[in-house]
Amino acid sequence: MNQAMLDPTSAVDATAHGRAASAAPAVTPVAIDHVAYPSYDATLTHRFYVDVMGFTLAGAQTGMSRLWGKPYLLVSYQIEPGQALAFFNCDGLAPEPHADTPATQIHHVALRVRDGEALERWKARLTANEVPFAIERHGDGEHLYLLDPNEIMLELCVQTPESAAGQSQGALDTLQRWVDGVR
């Protein structure tokens, strides 16, 4: 397969925009502020994220979307300070049927829990709230998957010493092999 070699340090090449790369500092975001999803039922979404997931209601606002031409409700739930999931609701918003394929299953939000004991407490909490979940084992331990009322997949995971230590080691080589067609 004829693919370009990947550069581990390049983001946007400033020289391609007519100036020397060293003339401008790198421009990158400092954090993810929030991730937004559709909410098909604001009440069910609120109960799930506050009562089941233990998030805090961080804010709610209404407005008129120029993009959609409809009024909307935007509700944010805080995980930790500076980290939130946001949900939009508007008239006529409805889930679209989709096939259960890797393309639809890949989209998810992974939430880290403190340790294995916390993951066990989550299993008990979800069971008590009658929220179905599945457990998958990856090389670094158990991962718990569940769907919220909007069919958004959530993952609860523990960062193990192995996963924390090995995140970037060999990552570029692994990526390059995949791009080169090595499976």
PyMOL CGO cylinders between C-alpha atoms (Angstrom):
from pymol import cmd
from pymol.cgo import CYLINDER

trace = [
    CYLINDER, 0.00, 0.00, 0.00, 1.46, 3.37, -0.98, 0.3, 1, 1, 1, 1, 1, 1,
    CYLINDER, 1.46, 3.37, -0.98, 0.87, 5.64, 2.02, 0.3, 1, 1, 1, 1, 1, 1,
    CYLINDER, 0.87, 5.64, 2.02, 2.81, 8.65, 3.28, 0.3, 1, 1, 1, 1, 1, 1,
    CYLINDER, 2.81, 8.65, 3.28, 4.92, 8.31, 6.39, 0.3, 1, 1, 1, 1, 1, 1,
    CYLINDER, 4.92, 8.31, 6.39, 3.24, 9.84, 9.40, 0.3, 1, 1, 1, 1, 1, 1,
    CYLINDER, 3.24, 9.84, 9.40, 5.02, 12.56, 11.40, 0.3, 1, 1, 1, 1, 1, 1,
    CYLINDER, 5.02, 12.56, 11.40, 4.41, 12.29, 15.16, 0.3, 1, 1, 1, 1, 1, 1,
    CYLINDER, 4.41, 12.29, 15.16, 4.91, 16.03, 15.69, 0.3, 1, 1, 1, 1, 1, 1,
    CYLINDER, 4.91, 16.03, 15.69, 2.99, 17.66, 12.85, 0.3, 1, 1, 1, 1, 1, 1,
    CYLINDER, 2.99, 17.66, 12.85, -0.43, 19.12, 13.42, 0.3, 1, 1, 1, 1, 1, 1,
    CYLINDER, -0.43, 19.12, 13.42, -0.84, 21.98, 10.95, 0.3, 1, 1, 1, 1, 1, 1,
    CYLINDER, -0.84, 21.98, 10.95, 2.17, 22.89, 8.86, 0.3, 1, 1, 1, 1, 1, 1,
    CYLINDER, 2.17, 22.89, 8.86, 2.53, 26.66, 9.12, 0.3, 1, 1, 1, 1, 1, 1,
    CYLINDER, 2.53, 26.66, 9.12, 4.82, 26.74, 6.07, 0.3, 1, 1, 1, 1, 1, 1,
    CYLINDER, 4.82, 26.74, 6.07, 1.92, 25.61, 3.91, 0.3, 1, 1, 1, 1, 1, 1,
    CYLINDER, 1.92, 25.61, 3.91, 0.20, 28.88, 4.80, 0.3, 1, 1, 1, 1, 1, 1,
    CYLINDER, 0.20, 28.88, 4.80, 3.05, 31.07, 3.59, 0.3, 1, 1, 1, 1, 1, 1,
    CYLINDER, 3.05, 31.07, 3.59, 4.98, 31.70, 6.82, 0.3, 1, 1, 1, 1, 1, 1,
    CYLINDER, 4.98, 31.70, 6.82, 7.82, 29.99, 8.59, 0.3, 1, 1, 1, 1, 1, 1,
    CYLINDER, 7.82, 29.99, 8.59, 6.83, 27.29, 11.05, 0.3, 1, 1, 1, 1, 1, 1,
    CYLINDER, 6.83, 27.29, 11.05, 8.82, 28.91, 13.87, 0.3, 1, 1, 1, 1, 1, 1,
    CYLINDER, 8.82, 28.91, 13.87, 7.18, 32.34, 13.40, 0.3, 1, 1, 1, 1, 1, 1,
    CYLINDER, 7.18, 32.34, 13.40, 3.87, 31.37, 15.00, 0.3, 1, 1, 1, 1, 1, 1,
    CYLINDER, 3.87, 31.37, 15.00, 3.24, 29.43, 18.19, 0.3, 1, 1, 1, 1, 1, 1,
    CYLINDER, 3.24, 29.43, 18.19, 1.26, 26.23, 17.95, 0.3, 1, 1, 1, 1, 1, 1,
    CYLINDER, 1.26, 26.23, 17.95, -2.48, 26.74, 18.17, 0.3, 1, 1, 1, 1, 1, 1,
    CYLINDER, -2.48, 26.74, 18.17, -4.22, 23.92, 20.01, 0.3, 1, 1, 1, 1, 1, 1,
    CYLINDER, -4.22, 23.92, 20.01, -7.23, 23.73, 22.31, 0.3, 1, 1, 1, 1, 1, 1,
    CYLINDER, -7.23, 23.73, 22.31, -6.48, 23.51, 26.03, 0.3, 1, 1, 1, 1, 1, 1,
    CYLINDER, -6.48, 23.51, 26.03, -9.31, 21.10, 26.95, 0.3, 1, 1, 1, 1, 1, 1,
    CYLINDER, -9.31, 21.10, 26.95, -12.62, 19.64, 25.87, 0.3, 1, 1, 1, 1, 1, 1,
    CYLINDER, -12.62, 19.64, 25.87, -15.23, 21.90, 27.46, 0.3, 1, 1, 1, 1, 1, 1,
    CYLINDER, -15.23, 21.90, 27.46, -18.29, 19.82, 26.63, 0.3, 1, 1, 1, 1, 1, 1,
    CYLINDER, -18.29, 19.82, 26.63, -19.62, 17.29, 24.17, 0.3, 1, 1, 1, 1, 1, 1,
    CYLINDER, -19.62, 17.29, 24.17, -23.18, 17.81, 22.89, 0.3, 1, 1, 1, 1, 1, 1,
    CYLINDER, -23.18, 17.81, 22.89, -25.76, 15.20, 21.91, 0.3, 1, 1, 1, 1, 1, 1,
    CYLINDER, -25.76, 15.20, 21.91, -29.45, 15.15, 21.01, 0.3, 1, 1, 1, 1, 1, 1,
    CYLINDER, -29.45, 15.15, 21.01, -31.99, 14.56, 23.76, 0.3, 1, 1, 1, 1, 1, 1,
    CYLINDER, -31.99, 14.56, 23.76, -35.27, 13.02, 22.67, 0.3, 1, 1, 1, 1, 1, 1,
    CYLINDER, -35.27, 13.02, 22.67, -36.89, 13.32, 26.10, 0.3, 1, 1, 1, 1, 1, 1,
    CYLINDER, -36.89, 13.32, 26.10, -35.57, 16.07, 28.39, 0.3, 1, 1, 1, 1, 1, 1,
    CYLINDER, -35.57, 16.07, 28.39, -37.17, 14.54, 31.50, 0.3, 1, 1, 1, 1, 1, 1,
    CYLINDER, -37.17, 14.54, 31.50, -35.73, 11.05, 30.96, 0.3, 1, 1, 1, 1, 1, 1,
    CYLINDER, -35.73, 11.05, 30.96, -32.33, 12.52, 30.10, 0.3, 1, 1, 1, 1, 1, 1,
    CYLINDER, -32.33, 12.52, 30.10, -32.35, 14.66, 33.25, 0.3, 1, 1, 1, 1, 1, 1,
    CYLINDER, -32.35, 14.66, 33.25, -33.35, 11.80, 35.54, 0.3, 1, 1, 1, 1, 1, 1,
    CYLINDER, -33.35, 11.80, 35.54, -30.75, 9.48, 34.02, 0.3, 1, 1, 1, 1, 1, 1,
    CYLINDER, -30.75, 9.48, 34.02, -27.80, 11.85, 34.29, 0.3, 1, 1, 1, 1, 1, 1,
    CYLINDER, -27.80, 11.85, 34.29, -28.69, 13.21, 37.74, 0.3, 1, 1, 1, 1, 1, 1,
    CYLINDER, -28.69, 13.21, 37.74, -30.23, 10.17, 39.48, 0.3, 1, 1, 1, 1, 1, 1,
    CYLINDER, -30.23, 10.17, 39.48, -28.35, 7.29, 37.83, 0.3, 1, 1, 1, 1, 1, 1,
    CYLINDER, -28.35, 7.29, 37.83, -25.04, 8.80, 36.72, 0.3, 1, 1, 1, 1, 1, 1,
    CYLINDER, -25.04, 8.80, 36.72, -24.71, 11.27, 39.60, 0.3, 1, 1, 1, 1, 1, 1,
    CYLINDER, -24.71, 11.27, 39.60, -23.90, 14.30, 37.43, 0.3, 1, 1, 1, 1, 1, 1,
    CYLINDER, -23.90, 14.30, 37.43, -24.81, 17.82, 38.52, 0.3, 1, 1, 1, 1, 1, 1,
    CYLINDER, -24.81, 17.82, 38.52, -27.20, 20.00, 36.54, 0.3, 1, 1, 1, 1, 1, 1,
    CYLINDER, -27.20, 20.00, 36.54, -24.79, 22.71, 35.35, 0.3, 1, 1, 1, 1, 1, 1,
    CYLINDER, -24.79, 22.71, 35.35, -27.06, 24.89, 33.23, 0.3, 1, 1, 1, 1, 1, 1,
    CYLINDER, -27.06, 24.89, 33.23, -30.05, 25.16, 30.95, 0.3, 1, 1, 1, 1, 1, 1,
    CYLINDER, -30.05, 25.16, 30.95, -30.89, 27.70, 28.31, 0.3, 1, 1, 1, 1, 1, 1,
    CYLINDER, -30.89, 27.70, 28.31, -33.35, 28.18, 25.51, 0.3, 1, 1, 1, 1, 1, 1,
    CYLINDER, -33.35, 28.18, 25.51, -32.97, 30.01, 22.25, 0.3, 1, 1, 1, 1, 1, 1,
    CYLINDER, -32.97, 30.01, 22.25, -33.82, 30.11, 18.59, 0.3, 1, 1, 1, 1, 1, 1,
    CYLINDER, -33.82, 30.11, 18.59, -31.45, 28.23, 16.32, 0.3, 1, 1, 1, 1, 1, 1,
    CYLINDER, -31.45, 28.23, 16.32, -30.62, 30.02, 13.10, 0.3, 1, 1, 1, 1, 1, 1,
    CYLINDER, -30.62, 30.02, 13.10, -29.22, 26.75, 11.79, 0.3, 1, 1, 1, 1, 1, 1,
    CYLINDER, -29.22, 26.75, 11.79, -32.35, 24.68, 12.51, 0.3, 1, 1, 1, 1, 1, 1,
    CYLINDER, -32.35, 24.68, 12.51, -34.94, 27.47, 12.36, 0.3, 1, 1, 1, 1, 1, 1,
    CYLINDER, -34.94, 27.47, 12.36, -36.45, 26.12, 15.59, 0.3, 1, 1, 1, 1, 1, 1,
    CYLINDER, -36.45, 26.12, 15.59, -36.46, 26.93, 19.28, 0.3, 1, 1, 1, 1, 1, 1,
    CYLINDER, -36.46, 26.93, 19.28, -34.19, 24.68, 21.34, 0.3, 1, 1, 1, 1, 1, 1,
    CYLINDER, -34.19, 24.68, 21.34, -33.40, 23.68, 24.89, 0.3, 1, 1, 1, 1, 1, 1,
    CYLINDER, -33.40, 23.68, 24.89, -29.73, 23.12, 25.80, 0.3, 1, 1, 1, 1, 1, 1,
    CYLINDER, -29.73, 23.12, 25.80, -29.08, 21.40, 29.13, 0.3, 1, 1, 1, 1, 1, 1,
    CYLINDER, -29.08, 21.40, 29.13, -25.59, 20.74, 30.53, 0.3, 1, 1, 1, 1, 1, 1,
    CYLINDER, -25.59, 20.74, 30.53, -24.63, 18.17, 33.14, 0.3, 1, 1, 1, 1, 1, 1,
    CYLINDER, -24.63, 18.17, 33.14, -21.31, 18.57, 34.92, 0.3, 1, 1, 1, 1, 1, 1,
    CYLINDER, -21.31, 18.57, 34.92, -19.10, 15.55, 35.56, 0.3, 1, 1, 1, 1, 1, 1,
    CYLINDER, -19.10, 15.55, 35.56, -16.32, 17.53, 37.24, 0.3, 1, 1, 1, 1, 1, 1,
    CYLINDER, -16.32, 17.53, 37.24, -15.57, 21.26, 37.07, 0.3, 1, 1, 1, 1, 1, 1,
    CYLINDER, -15.57, 21.26, 37.07, -14.86, 22.10, 33.44, 0.3, 1, 1, 1, 1, 1, 1,
    CYLINDER, -14.86, 22.10, 33.44, -16.18, 18.76, 32.13, 0.3, 1, 1, 1, 1, 1, 1,
    CYLINDER, -16.18, 18.76, 32.13, -19.74, 18.45, 30.90, 0.3, 1, 1, 1, 1, 1, 1,
    CYLINDER, -19.74, 18.45, 30.90, -22.10, 16.59, 28.64, 0.3, 1, 1, 1, 1, 1, 1,
    CYLINDER, -22.10, 16.59, 28.64, -24.68, 18.80, 26.94, 0.3, 1, 1, 1, 1, 1, 1,
    CYLINDER, -24.68, 18.80, 26.94, -28.00, 17.82, 25.42, 0.3, 1, 1, 1, 1, 1, 1,
    CYLINDER, -28.00, 17.82, 25.42, -30.09, 19.63, 22.83, 0.3, 1, 1, 1, 1, 1, 1,
    CYLINDER, -30.09, 19.63, 22.83, -33.84, 19.19, 22.58, 0.3, 1, 1, 1, 1, 1, 1,
    CYLINDER, -33.84, 19.19, 22.58, -36.01, 20.80, 19.93, 0.3, 1, 1, 1, 1, 1, 1,
    CYLINDER, -36.01, 20.80, 19.93, -39.42, 20.21, 18.42, 0.3, 1, 1, 1, 1, 1, 1,
    CYLINDER, -39.42, 20.21, 18.42, -39.45, 17.37, 15.90, 0.3, 1, 1, 1, 1, 1, 1,
    CYLINDER, -39.45, 17.37, 15.90, -36.18, 15.85, 17.10, 0.3, 1, 1, 1, 1, 1, 1,
    CYLINDER, -36.18, 15.85, 17.10, -36.50, 12.06, 16.95, 0.3, 1, 1, 1, 1, 1, 1,
    CYLINDER, -36.50, 12.06, 16.95, -34.05, 9.18, 16.91, 0.3, 1, 1, 1, 1, 1, 1,
    CYLINDER, -34.05, 9.18, 16.91, -33.17, 7.86, 13.49, 0.3, 1, 1, 1, 1, 1, 1,
    CYLINDER, -33.17, 7.86, 13.49, -33.16, 4.10, 12.95, 0.3, 1, 1, 1, 1, 1, 1,
    CYLINDER, -33.16, 4.10, 12.95, -29.68, 2.73, 12.38, 0.3, 1, 1, 1, 1, 1, 1,
    CYLINDER, -29.68, 2.73, 12.38, -28.10, -0.63, 11.84, 0.3, 1, 1, 1, 1, 1, 1,
    CYLINDER, -28.10, -0.63, 11.84, -26.19, -2.12, 14.74, 0.3, 1, 1, 1, 1, 1, 1,
    CYLINDER, -26.19, -2.12, 14.74, -22.75, -2.00, 13.12, 0.3, 1, 1, 1, 1, 1, 1,
    CYLINDER, -22.75, -2.00, 13.12, -19.23, -1.05, 14.21, 0.3, 1, 1, 1, 1, 1, 1,
    CYLINDER, -19.23, -1.05, 14.21, -19.80, 2.40, 12.68, 0.3, 1, 1, 1, 1, 1, 1,
    CYLINDER, -19.80, 2.40, 12.68, -22.69, 3.04, 15.07, 0.3, 1, 1, 1, 1, 1, 1,
    CYLINDER, -22.69, 3.04, 15.07, -21.13, 1.26, 18.06, 0.3, 1, 1, 1, 1, 1, 1,
    CYLINDER, -21.13, 1.26, 18.06, -17.83, 3.17, 17.89, 0.3, 1, 1, 1, 1, 1, 1,
    CYLINDER, -17.83, 3.17, 17.89, -19.45, 6.46, 18.87, 0.3, 1, 1, 1, 1, 1, 1,
    CYLINDER, -19.45, 6.46, 18.87, -19.40, 6.56, 22.67, 0.3, 1, 1, 1, 1, 1, 1,
    CYLINDER, -19.40, 6.56, 22.67, -18.32, 8.57, 25.68, 0.3, 1, 1, 1, 1, 1, 1,
    CYLINDER, -18.32, 8.57, 25.68, -15.74, 6.87, 27.90, 0.3, 1, 1, 1, 1, 1, 1,
    CYLINDER, -15.74, 6.87, 27.90, -15.89, 7.94, 31.54, 0.3, 1, 1, 1, 1, 1, 1,
    CYLINDER, -15.89, 7.94, 31.54, -13.02, 6.99, 33.82, 0.3, 1, 1, 1, 1, 1, 1,
    CYLINDER, -13.02, 6.99, 33.82, -13.84, 5.74, 37.32, 0.3, 1, 1, 1, 1, 1, 1,
    CYLINDER, -13.84, 5.74, 37.32, -11.36, 5.76, 40.21, 0.3, 1, 1, 1, 1, 1, 1,
    CYLINDER, -11.36, 5.76, 40.21, -10.57, 2.06, 40.53, 0.3, 1, 1, 1, 1, 1, 1,
    CYLINDER, -10.57, 2.06, 40.53, -11.86, -1.51, 40.23, 0.3, 1, 1, 1, 1, 1, 1,
    CYLINDER, -11.86, -1.51, 40.23, -13.91, -1.17, 43.42, 0.3, 1, 1, 1, 1, 1, 1,
    CYLINDER, -13.91, -1.17, 43.42, -15.65, 1.88, 41.95, 0.3, 1, 1, 1, 1, 1, 1,
    CYLINDER, -15.65, 1.88, 41.95, -16.45, -0.12, 38.82, 0.3, 1, 1, 1, 1, 1, 1,
    CYLINDER, -16.45, -0.12, 38.82, -18.03, -2.81, 41.03, 0.3, 1, 1, 1, 1, 1, 1,
    CYLINDER, -18.03, -2.81, 41.03, -20.13, -0.11, 42.76, 0.3, 1, 1, 1, 1, 1, 1,
    CYLINDER, -20.13, -0.11, 42.76, -21.24, 1.11, 39.33, 0.3, 1, 1, 1, 1, 1, 1,
    CYLINDER, -21.24, 1.11, 39.33, -22.39, -2.40, 38.43, 0.3, 1, 1, 1, 1, 1, 1,
    CYLINDER, -22.39, -2.40, 38.43, -24.49, -2.49, 41.61, 0.3, 1, 1, 1, 1, 1, 1,
    CYLINDER, -24.49, -2.49, 41.61, -25.87, 1.01, 41.02, 0.3, 1, 1, 1, 1, 1, 1,
    CYLINDER, -25.87, 1.01, 41.02, -26.87, 0.28, 37.43, 0.3, 1, 1, 1, 1, 1, 1,
    CYLINDER, -26.87, 0.28, 37.43, -28.44, -3.03, 38.43, 0.3, 1, 1, 1, 1, 1, 1,
    CYLINDER, -28.44, -3.03, 38.43, -30.41, -1.29, 41.21, 0.3, 1, 1, 1, 1, 1, 1,
    CYLINDER, -30.41, -1.29, 41.21, -31.66, 1.28, 38.68, 0.3, 1, 1, 1, 1, 1, 1,
    CYLINDER, -31.66, 1.28, 38.68, -32.49, -1.47, 36.15, 0.3, 1, 1, 1, 1, 1, 1,
    CYLINDER, -32.49, -1.47, 36.15, -30.06, -0.07, 33.59, 0.3, 1, 1, 1, 1, 1, 1,
    CYLINDER, -30.06, -0.07, 33.59, -28.76, -2.88, 31.34, 0.3, 1, 1, 1, 1, 1, 1,
    CYLINDER, -28.76, -2.88, 31.34, -25.02, -2.99, 30.74, 0.3, 1, 1, 1, 1, 1, 1,
    CYLINDER, -25.02, -2.99, 30.74, -22.39, -5.21, 29.18, 0.3, 1, 1, 1, 1, 1, 1,
    CYLINDER, -22.39, -5.21, 29.18, -18.85, -5.96, 30.29, 0.3, 1, 1, 1, 1, 1, 1,
    CYLINDER, -18.85, -5.96, 30.29, -15.98, -6.25, 27.84, 0.3, 1, 1, 1, 1, 1, 1,
    CYLINDER, -15.98, -6.25, 27.84, -12.45, -7.22, 28.70, 0.3, 1, 1, 1, 1, 1, 1,
    CYLINDER, -12.45, -7.22, 28.70, -9.64, -5.43, 26.93, 0.3, 1, 1, 1, 1, 1, 1,
    CYLINDER, -9.64, -5.43, 26.93, -5.95, -5.93, 27.56, 0.3, 1, 1, 1, 1, 1, 1,
    CYLINDER, -5.95, -5.93, 27.56, -6.08, -3.41, 30.38, 0.3, 1, 1, 1, 1, 1, 1,
    CYLINDER, -6.08, -3.41, 30.38, -9.11, -4.72, 32.30, 0.3, 1, 1, 1, 1, 1, 1,
    CYLINDER, -9.11, -4.72, 32.30, -12.89, -4.56, 32.42, 0.3, 1, 1, 1, 1, 1, 1,
    CYLINDER, -12.89, -4.56, 32.42, -14.91, -1.93, 30.58, 0.3, 1, 1, 1, 1, 1, 1,
    CYLINDER, -14.91, -1.93, 30.58, -18.61, -1.47, 31.29, 0.3, 1, 1, 1, 1, 1, 1,
    CYLINDER, -18.61, -1.47, 31.29, -20.92, -0.31, 28.46, 0.3, 1, 1, 1, 1, 1, 1,
    CYLINDER, -20.92, -0.31, 28.46, -24.47, 1.03, 28.71, 0.3, 1, 1, 1, 1, 1, 1,
    CYLINDER, -24.47, 1.03, 28.71, -26.93, 3.14, 26.75, 0.3, 1, 1, 1, 1, 1, 1,
    CYLINDER, -26.93, 3.14, 26.75, -28.50, 6.34, 28.02, 0.3, 1, 1, 1, 1, 1, 1,
    CYLINDER, -28.50, 6.34, 28.02, -32.18, 7.17, 27.24, 0.3, 1, 1, 1, 1, 1, 1,
    CYLINDER, -32.18, 7.17, 27.24, -31.04, 8.78, 23.96, 0.3, 1, 1, 1, 1, 1, 1,
    CYLINDER, -31.04, 8.78, 23.96, -29.21, 5.60, 22.87, 0.3, 1, 1, 1, 1, 1, 1,
    CYLINDER, -29.21, 5.60, 22.87, -25.83, 7.23, 23.47, 0.3, 1, 1, 1, 1, 1, 1,
    CYLINDER, -25.83, 7.23, 23.47, -23.30, 4.61, 24.46, 0.3, 1, 1, 1, 1, 1, 1,
    CYLINDER, -23.30, 4.61, 24.46, -21.37, 5.29, 27.65, 0.3, 1, 1, 1, 1, 1, 1,
    CYLINDER, -21.37, 5.29, 27.65, -18.30, 3.38, 28.77, 0.3, 1, 1, 1, 1, 1, 1,
    CYLINDER, -18.30, 3.38, 28.77, -17.09, 3.22, 32.36, 0.3, 1, 1, 1, 1, 1, 1,
    CYLINDER, -17.09, 3.22, 32.36, -13.43, 2.27, 32.61, 0.3, 1, 1, 1, 1, 1, 1,
    CYLINDER, -13.43, 2.27, 32.61, -10.52, 2.16, 35.03, 0.3, 1, 1, 1, 1, 1, 1,
    CYLINDER, -10.52, 2.16, 35.03, -7.10, 3.45, 34.08, 0.3, 1, 1, 1, 1, 1, 1,
    CYLINDER, -7.10, 3.45, 34.08, -4.70, 0.68, 35.05, 0.3, 1, 1, 1, 1, 1, 1,
    CYLINDER, -4.70, 0.68, 35.05, -0.96, 1.15, 35.58, 0.3, 1, 1, 1, 1, 1, 1,
    CYLINDER, -0.96, 1.15, 35.58, -0.45, -0.79, 32.33, 0.3, 1, 1, 1, 1, 1, 1,
    CYLINDER, -0.45, -0.79, 32.33, -2.76, 1.43, 30.30, 0.3, 1, 1, 1, 1, 1, 1,
    CYLINDER, -2.76, 1.43, 30.30, -1.39, 4.64, 31.85, 0.3, 1, 1, 1, 1, 1, 1,
    CYLINDER, -1.39, 4.64, 31.85, 2.22, 3.65, 31.18, 0.3, 1, 1, 1, 1, 1, 1,
    CYLINDER, 2.22, 3.65, 31.18, 1.79, 2.36, 27.65, 0.3, 1, 1, 1, 1, 1, 1,
    CYLINDER, 1.79, 2.36, 27.65, -0.55, 4.85, 25.98, 0.3, 1, 1, 1, 1, 1, 1,
    CYLINDER, -0.55, 4.85, 25.98, 2.00, 6.57, 23.76, 0.3, 1, 1, 1, 1, 1, 1,
    CYLINDER, 2.00, 6.57, 23.76, 4.74, 3.95, 23.60, 0.3, 1, 1, 1, 1, 1, 1,
    CYLINDER, 4.74, 3.95, 23.60, 4.69, 2.45, 20.14, 0.3, 1, 1, 1, 1, 1, 1,
    CYLINDER, 4.69, 2.45, 20.14, 1.56, 4.38, 19.14, 0.3, 1, 1, 1, 1, 1, 1,
    CYLINDER, 1.56, 4.38, 19.14, 3.03, 5.88, 15.98, 0.3, 1, 1, 1, 1, 1, 1,
    CYLINDER, 3.03, 5.88, 15.98, 4.41, 2.51, 14.89, 0.3, 1, 1, 1, 1, 1, 1,
    CYLINDER, 4.41, 2.51, 14.89, 1.00, 0.87, 15.44, 0.3, 1, 1, 1, 1, 1, 1,
    CYLINDER, 1.00, 0.87, 15.44, -0.74, 3.65, 13.51, 0.3, 1, 1, 1, 1, 1, 1,
    CYLINDER, -0.74, 3.65, 13.51, 1.78, 3.45, 10.66, 0.3, 1, 1, 1, 1, 1, 1,
    CYLINDER, 1.78, 3.45, 10.66, 1.38, -0.34, 10.36, 0.3, 1, 1, 1, 1, 1, 1,
    CYLINDER, 1.38, -0.34, 10.36, -2.41, 0.07, 10.14, 0.3, 1, 1, 1, 1, 1, 1,
    CYLINDER, -2.41, 0.07, 10.14, -2.12, 2.80, 7.50, 0.3, 1, 1, 1, 1, 1, 1,
    CYLINDER, -2.12, 2.80, 7.50, 0.27, 0.54, 5.57, 0.3, 1, 1, 1, 1, 1, 1,
    CYLINDER, 0.27, 0.54, 5.57, -2.36, -2.21, 5.54, 0.3, 1, 1, 1, 1, 1, 1,
    CYLINDER, -2.36, -2.21, 5.54, -0.81, -4.48, 8.17, 0.3, 1, 1, 1, 1, 1, 1,
    CYLINDER, -0.81, -4.48, 8.17, -3.63, -6.13, 10.10, 0.3, 1, 1, 1, 1, 1, 1,
]
cmd.load_cgo(trace, "trace")
